[in-house]
Amino acid sequence: MFKTIKGMAEAERIKKDIALFEESMVELDSSLLDNDEAEVVDLAKSYYEDTKYYFEKEDYFTAFGCINYAHGLLDGIKKSKGI
């Protein structure tokens, strides 16, 4: 049985966050990024990949932390770009 995060199963919550990250990446036009911003986006993508790895291992605590960090990095870039 899955533990819950505010009424939502951990696995379902992480799946939702993965989908939100993927949608967020679509909004970002990589051609508009300078080198430093592109590096941050690459780091966010690495955390996204880590999320999927830990999710497969059923380490939901670590997966949740990774996807949230990935969102934070992407949100910072989007905010600086006015997206």
C-alpha positions as CSV (number, residue, x, y, z in Angstrom):
1,M,0.0,0.0,0.0
2,F,1.3,3.5,-0.9
3,K,1.6,6.2,1.7
4,T,-0.2,9.4,0.9
5,I,0.8,13.0,0.4
6,K,-2.2,15.1,1.3
7,G,-4.6,12.3,0.1
8,M,-2.7,11.4,-3.1
9,A,-0.6,8.2,-3.3
10,E,3.1,9.0,-3.5
11,A,3.5,7.3,-6.9
12,E,0.6,9.2,-8.4
13,R,1.9,12.5,-7.1
14,I,5.3,11.9,-8.6
15,K,3.8,10.8,-11.9
16,K,1.8,14.1,-12.0
17,D,5.0,16.1,-11.2
18,I,6.9,14.3,-13.9
19,A,4.2,15.2,-16.4
20,L,4.2,18.8,-15.2
21,F,7.9,19.0,-15.7
22,E,7.6,17.7,-19.2
23,E,5.0,20.3,-20.0
24,S,7.2,23.0,-18.5
25,M,10.1,21.9,-20.8
26,V,7.9,22.4,-23.8
27,E,7.2,26.0,-22.8
28,L,10.9,26.8,-22.7
29,D,12.5,27.7,-26.1
30,S,16.1,26.5,-25.7
31,S,17.1,28.8,-28.6
32,L,16.4,31.8,-26.3
33,L,18.8,30.6,-23.5
34,D,22.3,31.9,-22.9
35,N,25.0,29.4,-22.0
36,D,24.5,29.8,-18.2
37,E,20.7,29.3,-18.5
38,A,21.2,26.3,-20.8
39,E,23.5,24.7,-18.1
40,V,20.8,25.2,-15.5
41,V,18.2,23.6,-17.8
42,D,20.6,20.7,-18.3
43,L,20.9,20.3,-14.6
44,A,17.1,20.3,-14.2
45,K,16.9,17.6,-16.9
46,S,19.5,15.5,-14.9
47,Y,17.3,15.8,-11.8
48,Y,14.3,14.8,-13.9
49,E,16.2,11.7,-15.1
50,D,17.2,11.0,-11.5
51,T,13.5,11.2,-10.6
52,K,12.6,8.5,-13.0
53,Y,15.5,6.3,-11.8
54,Y,14.4,6.5,-8.1
55,F,10.8,6.2,-9.1
56,E,11.6,2.8,-10.7
57,K,13.4,1.8,-7.6
58,E,10.3,2.7,-5.6
59,D,12.3,5.2,-3.6
60,Y,9.5,7.8,-3.7
61,F,11.0,10.1,-1.1
62,T,14.2,10.7,-3.2
63,A,12.2,10.8,-6.4
64,F,9.9,13.5,-5.0
65,G,12.9,15.5,-3.9
66,C,14.6,15.3,-7.3
67,I,11.5,16.3,-9.2
68,N,10.9,19.3,-6.9
69,Y,14.5,20.4,-7.4
70,A,14.1,20.1,-11.1
71,H,10.9,22.2,-11.0
72,G,12.7,24.8,-9.0
73,L,15.6,25.2,-11.4
74,L,13.2,25.4,-14.4
75,D,10.9,27.8,-12.6
76,G,13.9,30.1,-11.9
77,I,14.9,30.2,-15.6
78,K,11.3,30.7,-16.7
79,K,10.8,33.5,-14.3
80,S,14.0,35.3,-15.5
81,K,12.7,34.9,-19.1
82,G,9.2,36.2,-18.3
83,I,7.6,32.8,-19.2
